């Protein structure tokens, strides 16, 4: 008896009967039975393959997720920004500084309440009038200065897929999801993946549509990659179109969607996406893109700018707004239309945006902060063992305010150089190049570094290129001469020692050497002070011959200049090549009381947990007696007071300063205050003659830069140079260079290392029957 409700209680359905008949028929057909087995086995193999691939690639992703998508990225920070009473700044600029350091800014009237990062609840009220800081109040007390924190310059990382150790390959400014404005998010999803927030990694309807269109049109026209798929491909896979790569991409996409939130995926995509190249760098991420193209923070981009950035992703080089403005605008407008279609913007906003012109920064190389300096930092980082102690944060020495001042000074004054060079040549020619390095003479910290006029056109860092320094080398000749007062030499040289500027032939290695001055002038008999101030070439070689060319070379090498400098007559005139980087370090010997300080670009290296794991630190040692250094500083001040660098004063720089011009193939100026040392070079890359004195090429750049630097503390607080103990002042006869007698008609004060003063002048004594011979004090 059949139970009610059992299967036998109802007749089989037509579909069930059909399936039973089909199964019986297949069983009677050997070939079909074999095909069914093959299909079943293939399905099982495909399922097992997918499972294996999913397991394999999910483990690969998990290993990367533990460290983070940008686990090898290195954040490079500038020196902390310090603002002081009297600093020139507007409220908008102050807000920009706070944005860069991660602080907060709240404006009210003519003042602003600011909070620096990691300052807790402590706030500072900054009052600004006439675009200058007039007062600062913190916790009810007047203060003179406050640190805003260290601004992030950039984030460098190597290629994740190739494990390339060259961190110059990718450049980005990392942003968080909260730091991406809604207008940018809407532009991204409209242009790249409008179902991003609803699909689970694979947009199946979009894939089917793309396949249909491609099949219909018989060409690859439609893209079906979601943002997650693009991210997986960009981080871990190659761009080829093999089926195994596509299958791996699908498996990894599914897994990543399970592990990460949509916000995390979009944030990482926005930091990873490729937006083109700028000089030696690949530009990745919307944060770097906003700065590179618009010179602003991503949080500040407008609707048209957001659409332009999102549109670049499709073909960055083709739509590059620097080179193809019209293409970029057309693509931007397509994205804007998509945003309107998706109801992210109103019709009025769309109309206003499509009529907005494409505005990008005029010079993309300047939008990237301190590119040549970053190259130096990157080179210095190679000396650190990253396998032992991975670096996460690099705190550099660069002062971004001084960096901007250096770039602006070169841009402004090199236009004058171009005109002078063209005038002398009688026709326009190739542009001369320029380089500038500025550092703290007491610590060696590099505060500004510009290696050329246009990083986008040439990445050659001329700060590290060897060129003959010309007369900026002469201070090392005179320092070696003044050192005779302490070395026990038979002939003692002082600033008052006289040298005859009469042309003569010097011999070296059997070959004659006949120096002459820049315009062929002959000045007669000069004191060492006058010879340096006038940059007299014949006098410099005579002094070098008198003390021995070897002594000059030894002095140069103690000051950190290279080993290629040779003891020949030409050494006195700076014929042997040095780099501006070397020269800047060598000049710290004068500016730092005889102490040589090596230039450094990195203050500290920190690991992921914030521990200090390295840094160049201050590398200094005494190479020159402080008394000799004091005399040299005073003589170099004379160069600015009355010598070849008098243009420093006529151009309006009034702070106490010392320096030296140089003219060889190129133009040079090296000079310093008590707070800042700067070396400027101007010349041609192909080594042709500049035919322009250092006083008319490099000096104007130096002066312009130092005037801009002097607007900010502490550089405006340069002190008068002080003579060290052991140096005495005495009155001398200007005619003989000896201590002034009772009847000397012209006298002046001169400094001497105690015990090195010359004898008393008797040239003008009325009782002397015959004028004494004074050639013993004159270097012939």
KOLTI-617064 format. One record per residue (C-alpha): x, y, z; residue in one letter. Coordinates in steps of 0.1 Angstrom, whole numbers, padded with zeros to 4 digits, always signed. Layout:
<sites>
XYZa...
</sites>
This chain:
<sites>
+0000+0000+0000x+0014+0033-0010x+0016+0060+0017x-0001+0094+0010x+0024+0120-0001x+0050+0095-0013x+0065+0099-0048x+0047+0069-0060x+0014+0085-0051x+0017+0109-0081x+0024+0102-0117x+0059+0114-0130x+0059+0149-0146x+0065+0153-0183x+0099+0170-0176x+0109+0141-0152x+0099+0116-0178x+0119+0134-0205x+0150+0135-0183x+0147+0098-0176x+0144+0090-0213x+0173+0112-0222x+0195+0095-0196x+0185+0061-0209x+0193+0072-0245x+0227+0086-0235x+0235+0054-0217x+0229+0035-0250x+0254+0058-0268x+0290+0051-0260x+0304+0083-0275x+0279+0105-0257x+0286+0086-0225x+0324+0093-0230x+0317+0130-0238x+0296+0134-0206x+0325+0119-0186x+0349+0143-0202x+0327+0173-0194x+0323+0161-0159x+0360+0155-0154x+0368+0189-0171x+0344+0206-0148x+0360+0190-0117x+0394+0199-0130x+0384+0235-0136x+0368+0237-0102x+0400+0223-0086x+0421+0247-0106x+0401+0277-0096x+0402+0265-0060x+0440+0260-0062x+0445+0294-0078x+0423+0311-0053x+0442+0295-0025x+0476+0304-0041x+0468+0340-0050x+0448+0347-0018x+0480+0337+0002x+0500+0361-0020x+0476+0389-0013x+0475+0380+0024x+0513+0382+0026x+0512+0417+0011x+0482+0428+0032x+0501+0421+0064x+0528+0447+0054x+0504+0470+0036x+0501+0478-0001x+0528+0504+0003x+0550+0487+0028x+0582+0497+0011x+0571+0534+0007x+0593+0560+0024x+0579+0593+0035x+0603+0622+0031x+0597+0652+0053x+0612+0687+0051x+0627+0705+0081x+0600+0717+0106x+0584+0750+0095x+0590+0777+0122x+0571+0810+0120x+0583+0840+0139x+0572+0876+0147x+0580+0897+0116x+0578+0868+0091x+0561+0877+0058x+0530+0855+0054x+0493+0858+0046x+0465+0840+0062x+0461+0819+0031x+0498+0809+0031x+0496+0801+0068x+0466+0778+0061x+0487+0761+0034x+0516+0756+0057x+0492+0739+0083x+0477+0717+0055x+0512+0705+0046x+0521+0696+0081x+0488+0681+0091x+0479+0709+0116x+0446+0727+0120x+0437+0763+0110x+0407+0784+0120x+0405+0820+0108x+0387+0847+0126x+0391+0883+0115x+0427+0893+0110x+0440+0864+0131x+0440+0826+0131x+0439+0799+0157x+0464+0772+0148x+0473+0738+0162x+0505+0721+0151x+0504+0683+0148x+0512+0664+0180x+0506+0696+0200x+0476+0682+0217x+0451+0708+0228x+0477+0736+0228x+0466+0763+0204x+0484+0795+0192x+0466+0827+0181x+0485+0843+0152x+0479+0879+0144x+0487+0891+0109x+0488+0927+0096x+0502+0940+0063x+0510+0904+0054x+0534+0900+0083x+0531+0883+0117x+0527+0909+0143x+0518+0889+0174x+0515+0853+0186x+0498+0843+0218x+0498+0808+0234x+0483+0799+0268x+0478+0836+0274x+0515+0845+0269x+0532+0864+0241x+0556+0841+0222x+0582+0849+0195x+0580+0817+0174x+0562+0785+0170x+0569+0753+0151x+0542+0741+0127x+0557+0706+0123x+0575+0689+0094x+0557+0690+0061x+0556+0659+0039x+0575+0665+0007x+0567+0632-0011x+0565+0595-0007x+0589+0574-0027x+0585+0537-0034x+0600+0510-0056x+0581+0489-0081x+0561+0463-0061x+0560+0438-0089x+0597+0438-0098x+0610+0446-0064x+0631+0473-0079x+0653+0489-0053x+0654+0523-0071x+0630+0543-0051x+0630+0571-0077x+0608+0549-0099x+0575+0559-0082x+0566+0592-0066x+0534+0598-0047x+0518+0617-0018x+0497+0592+0001x+0462+0602+0010x+0435+0586+0032x+0399+0579+0022x+0388+0608+0044x+0413+0631+0026x+0397+0624-0008x+0370+0650-0014x+0335+0637-0025x+0338+0654-0058x+0369+0634-0066x+0353+0601-0055x+0323+0608-0078x+0345+0616-0107x+0365+0584-0102x+0335+0561-0101x+0318+0578-0130x+0349+0575-0152x+0361+0541-0141x+0335+0520-0123x+0300+0534-0116x+0288+0502-0098x+0319+0501-0076x+0300+0505-0043x+0274+0478-0052x+0294+0449-0070x+0316+0424-0053x+0347+0430-0074x+0335+0416-0107x+0309+0436-0125x+0292+0407-0144x+0267+0428-0164x+0295+0451-0176x+0316+0421-0185x+0288+0406-0206x+0282+0439-0223x+0318+0444-0231x+0321+0409-0245x+0290+0415-0267x+0303+0448-0280x+0338+0434-0287x+0324+0404-0305x+0300+0426-0326x+0327+0451-0336x+0354+0424-0339x+0379+0445-0319x+0389+0452-0283x+0369+0484-0276x+0351+0479-0243x+0368+0477-0209x+0352+0458-0181x+0378+0461-0153x+0365+0473-0120x+0386+0495-0097x+0394+0464-0076x+0406+0445-0107x+0427+0476-0117x+0442+0477-0082x+0451+0440-0082x+0467+0443-0116x+0486+0475-0106x+0500+0461-0074x+0507+0424-0081x+0503+0414-0118x+0518+0422-0152x+0497+0441-0178x+0497+0412-0204x+0464+0398-0217x+0470+0361-0212x+0441+0340-0199x+0461+0328-0168x+0467+0364-0159x+0431+0372-0162x+0421+0342-0142x+0446+0351-0115x+0432+0387-0115x+0397+0374-0110x+0407+0352-0081x+0427+0379-0064x+0399+0404-0070x+0373+0382-0053x+0397+0376-0023x+0406+0413-0020x+0369+0423-0019x+0364+0398+0010x+0394+0412+0030x+0391+0449+0024x+0363+0474+0027x+0353+0495-0003x+0368+0526+0013x+0402+0509+0018x+0402+0496-0018x+0393+0530-0032x+0419+0547-0010x+0446+0523-0022x+0436+0526-0058x+0437+0564-0056x+0473+0562-0042x+0485+0536-0067x+0469+0547-0100x+0494+0558-0127x+0491+0594-0140x+0521+0598-0162x+0557+0608-0159x+0575+0639-0147x+0612+0639-0156x+0628+0608-0139x+0597+0600-0118x+0565+0580-0125x+0536+0600-0110x+0513+0578-0090x+0482+0587-0070x+0458+0615-0070x+0476+0633-0042x+0508+0637-0062x+0487+0643-0094x+0469+0673-0078x+0502+0688-0067x+0519+0681-0100x+0492+0694-0123x+0475+0721-0102x+0501+0729-0075x+0476+0723-0047x+0465+0697-0021x+0440+0671-0033x+0415+0685-0008x+0414+0718-0026x+0407+0706-0062x+0376+0720-0080x+0350+0700-0100x+0367+0705-0134x+0401+0696-0118x+0386+0664-0103x+0372+0654-0136x+0405+0660-0154x+0424+0639-0129x+0398+0610-0132x+0400+0613-0170x+0438+0610-0171x+0436+0574-0158x+0425+0560-0192x+0455+0572-0211x+0479+0595-0191x+0503+0603-0218x+0477+0609-0245x+0457+0633-0222x+0487+0650-0205x+0474+0685-0200x+0509+0700-0201x+0513+0688-0237x+0478+0682-0250x+0455+0707-0235x+0426+0702-0260x+0427+0664-0256x+0427+0668-0218x+0397+0692-0220x+0377+0668-0242x+0383+0639-0219x+0375+0660-0188x+0342+0670-0204x+0334+0633-0211x+0339+0626-0174x+0317+0656-0164x+0290+0643-0187x+0292+0609-0169x+0289+0626-0136x+0258+0645-0147x+0243+0612-0161x+0249+0596-0127x+0232+0626-0110x+0264+0635-0091x+0262+0671-0104x+0234+0694-0114x+0230+0707-0150x+0241+0742-0139x+0273+0728-0124x+0280+0708-0155x+0276+0738-0178x+0299+0759-0156x+0325+0732-0155x+0327+0724-0192x+0332+0761-0200x+0361+0764-0174x+0395+0765-0191x+0421+0739-0183x+0445+0756-0158x+0477+0737-0148x+0509+0750-0132x+0531+0769-0156x+0562+0749-0147x+0556+0713-0136x+0592+0708-0124x+0586+0735-0098x+0554+0718-0086x+0575+0690-0074x+0592+0702-0042x+0630+0702-0044x+0635+0675-0070x+0673+0677-0071x+0674+0676-0034x+0652+0645-0034x+0678+0629-0057x+0705+0636-0031x+0684+0622-0003x+0677+0591-0024x+0714+0586-0030x+0722+0590+0007x+0695+0565+0016x+0713+0538-0005x+0740+0537+0021x+0715+0524+0047x+0709+0487+0050x+0672+0485+0043x+0671+0447+0049x+0683+0451+0084x+0663+0482+0094x+0635+0491+0069x+0631+0529+0067x+0596+0543+0069x+0603+0580+0075x+0631+0603+0064x+0634+0636+0081x+0655+0658+0058x+0671+0692+0063x+0655+0712+0035x+0638+0745+0044x+0610+0747+0019x+0608+0785+0023x+0644+0788+0014x+0640+0763-0014x+0613+0784-0030x+0635+0815-0025x+0663+0797-0043x+0641+0787-0072x+0627+0821-0076x+0661+0838-0074x+0674+0816-0102x+0643+0820-0124x+0644+0858-0120x+0681+0866-0124x+0690+0840-0151x+0668+0860-0174x+0693+0888-0170x+0721+0864-0177x+0704+0852-0209x+0702+0888-0221x+0739+0896-0213x+0752+0864-0229x+0731+0870-0260x+0743+0906-0262x+0780+0896-0260x+0775+0869-0285x+0756+0892-0308x+0728+0867-0312x+0705+0845-0291x+0722+0812-0282x+0717+0782-0259x+0706+0790-0224x+0732+0790-0196x+0725+0768-0166x+0726+0776-0129x+0729+0758-0096x+0727+0768-0060x+0733+0752-0026x+0727+0768+0007x+0734+0753+0041x+0738+0761+0078x+0776+0767+0081x+0776+0754+0117x+0757+0721+0112x+0762+0714+0075x+0724+0709+0071x+0714+0717+0034x+0686+0742+0035x+0681+0747-0003x+0695+0730-0034x+0687+0737-0070x+0706+0717-0096x+0695+0735-0127x+0669+0757-0143x+0644+0730-0154x+0643+0695-0139x+0617+0684-0164x+0642+0692-0192x+0673+0679-0176x+0678+0659-0144x+0716+0665-0143x+0724+0678-0108x+0750+0704-0114x+0756+0708-0077x+0774+0675-0081x+0792+0683-0114x+0829+0691-0114x+0839+0725-0129x+0869+0747-0124x+0861+0771-0096x+0883+0800-0107x+0888+0827-0081x+0864+0813-0055x+0894+0789-0048x+0917+0818-0039x+0907+0820-0002x+0924+0786+0003x+0956+0801-0012x+0955+0830+0012x+0945+0808+0042x+0976+0786+0035x+0997+0818+0034x+0983+0832+0067x+0989+0798+0083x+1026+0806+0080x+1023+0827+0112x+1016+0795+0131x+1035+0768+0112x+1070+0782+0119x+1077+0790+0083x+1107+0813+0075x+1085+0838+0056x+1054+0849+0075x+1025+0862+0056x+0999+0886+0071x+0969+0905+0055x+0993+0935+0053x+1021+0916+0034x+1027+0933+0001x+1029+0915-0033x+1040+0931-0066x+1014+0927-0093x+1040+0927-0121x+1035+0901-0149x+1059+0872-0148x+1064+0837-0162x+1060+0807-0138x+1075+0774-0147x+1060+0740-0139x+1071+0706-0153x+1093+0725-0179x+1063+0744-0192x+1057+0782-0188x+1026+0796-0172x+1018+0833-0177x+0987+0844-0157x+0970+0877-0163x+0940+0895-0148x+0905+0893-0162x+0908+0925-0183x+0946+0926-0183x+0948+0952-0155x+0980+0957-0136x+0975+0971-0101x+1011+0976-0089x+1019+0967-0053x+0991+0953-0033x+0986+0940+0002x+0972+0904+0005x+0939+0920+0016x+0938+0941-0015x+0950+0913-0038x+0921+0891-0026x+0896+0919-0028x+0906+0928-0064x+0909+0890-0072x+0944+0897-0086x+0956+0866-0105x+0994+0874-0107x+0995+0881-0070x+0977+0849-0061x+1002+0828-0081x+1031+0847-0065x+1018+0840-0030x+1012+0803-0039x+1048+0801-0052x+1061+0818-0021x+1045+0794+0004x+1048+0763-0020x+1021+0749-0042x+1021+0718-0021x+1010+0739+0009x+0980+0752-0011x+0970+0716-0021x+0973+0704+0015x+0950+0732+0026x+0924+0724-0001x+0924+0687+0008x+0920+0695+0045x+0890+0716+0036x+0874+0685+0019x+0882+0693-0017x+0890+0663-0040x+0924+0646-0046x+0926+0657-0082x+0940+0691-0072x+0977+0693-0081x+1006+0715-0069x+1012+0736-0100x+1010+0774-0106x+0975+0770-0120x+0962+0757-0087x+0963+0793-0073x+0937+0803-0099x+0912+0774-0093x+0921+0755-0125x+0914+0721-0110x+0878+0710-0109x+0856+0708-0079x+0818+0705-0074x+0796+0732-0058x+0787+0706-0032x+0824+0702-0022x+0830+0739-0023x+0800+0746+0000x+0815+0722+0026x+0850+0737+0022x+0837+0773+0028x+0824+0762+0062x+0860+0762+0073x+0859+0800+0071x+0823+0805+0083x+0826+0781+0112x+0858+0792+0130x+0881+0767+0112x+0858+0738+0117x+0850+0718+0085x+0814+0705+0085x+0803+0681+0058x+0770+0690+0040x+0742+0667+0049x+0706+0662+0035x+0692+0638+0062x+0686+0646+0098x+0673+0612+0108x+0659+0579+0095x+0630+0563+0114x+0616+0528+0113x+0578+0519+0112x+0576+0521+0150x+0592+0556+0151x+0626+0545+0164x+0656+0564+0151x+0677+0540+0130x+0701+0563+0113x+0710+0597+0100x+0741+0614+0089x+0743+0638+0119x+0769+0665+0122x+0803+0654+0108x+0828+0681+0117x+0865+0684+0126x+0890+0713+0131x+0911+0718+0100x+0922+0755+0104x+0932+0775+0133x+0904+0798+0144x+0927+0828+0143x+0935+0821+0106x+0898+0816+0099x+0890+0849+0116x+0915+0868+0094x+0901+0851+0063x+0865+0861+0072x+0876+0897+0076x+0894+0897+0043x+0864+0881+0026x+0843+0909+0040x+0867+0933+0023x+0858+0916-0010x+0822+0927-0004x+0831+0961+0010x+0855+0973-0017x+0863+0945-0041x+0848+0925-0069x+0817+0916-0048x+0807+0952-0040x+0776+0945-0061x+0762+0927-0031x+0758+0960-0013x+0747+0980-0043x+0719+0954-0049x+0705+0961-0014x+0718+0933+0008x+0729+0949+0040x+0735+0921+0066x+0771+0914+0076x+0785+0890+0050x+0817+0877+0035x+0823+0861+0001x+0843+0857-0031x+0835+0860-0068x+0849+0835-0093x+0853+0837-0131x+0867+0808-0151x+0848+0791-0179x+0819+0798-0156x+0806+0824-0131x+0808+0816-0094x+0799+0833-0061x+0805+0818-0026x+0795+0838+0004x+0780+0835+0039x+0765+0853+0068x+0768+0840+0104x+0736+0820+0098x+0737+0809+0062x+0763+0799+0036x+0754+0798-0002x+0774+0788-0033x+0761+0797-0068x+0774+0785-0101x+0764+0797-0136x+0777+0781-0169x+0771+0760-0199x+0767+0722-0198x+0789+0718-0229x+0818+0736-0212x+0818+0766-0235x+0830+0799-0221x+0803+0819-0203x+0824+0851-0209x+0806+0868-0180x+0822+0876-0147x+0809+0859-0115x+0800+0894-0103x+0775+0897-0132x+0763+0861-0133x+0764+0843-0100x+0765+0872-0076x+0731+0886-0085x+0715+0852-0079x+0733+0849-0045x+0722+0884-0035x+0686+0879-0046x+0684+0846-0027x+0700+0860+0005x+0676+0890+0005x+0647+0866+0003x+0662+0844+0030x+0667+0875+0052x+0630+0881+0054x+0627+0850+0077x+0640+0842+0111x+0666+0830+0119x+0684+0841+0087x+0676+0878+0092x+0693+0877+0126x+0728+0874+0111x+0754+0888+0136x+0786+0907+0130x+0816+0884+0127x+0838+0885+0157x+0876+0880+0158x+0887+0851+0180x+0911+0856+0209x+0947+0857+0198x+0941+0882+0170x+0952+0918+0176x+0946+0950+0157x+0973+0975+0148x+0977+1006+0127x+0999+1001+0096x+1014+1023+0069x+0995+1018+0037x+1026+1025+0016x+1049+0999+0033x+1026+0975+0050x+1046+0979+0082x+1034+0991+0116x+1027+1028+0112x+1054+1052+0123x+1051+1087+0136x+1054+1102+0101x+1034+1078+0079x+1010+1100+0059x+0984+1073+0053x+0975+1046+0078x+0948+1021+0084x+0940+0994+0109x+0948+0958+0102x+0944+0925+0120x+0973+0902+0129x+0977+0869+0147x+0995+0880+0179x+1032+0879+0174x+1031+0881+0136x+1030+0918+0133x+1056+0933+0110x+1083+0958+0121x+1078+0995+0124x+1078+1016+0092x+1108+1040+0089x+1101+1050+0053x+1088+1084+0062x+1111+1093+0091x+1124+1128+0087x+1157+1119+0104x+1165+1091+0079x+1191+1103+0056x+1182+1079+0029x+1149+1061+0023x+1153+1026+0035x+1148+0997+0011x+1114+0981+0019x+1114+0953-0007x+1119+0928+0022x+1082+0931+0028x+1072+0928-0008x+1066+0894-0025x+1083+0896-0059x
</sites>
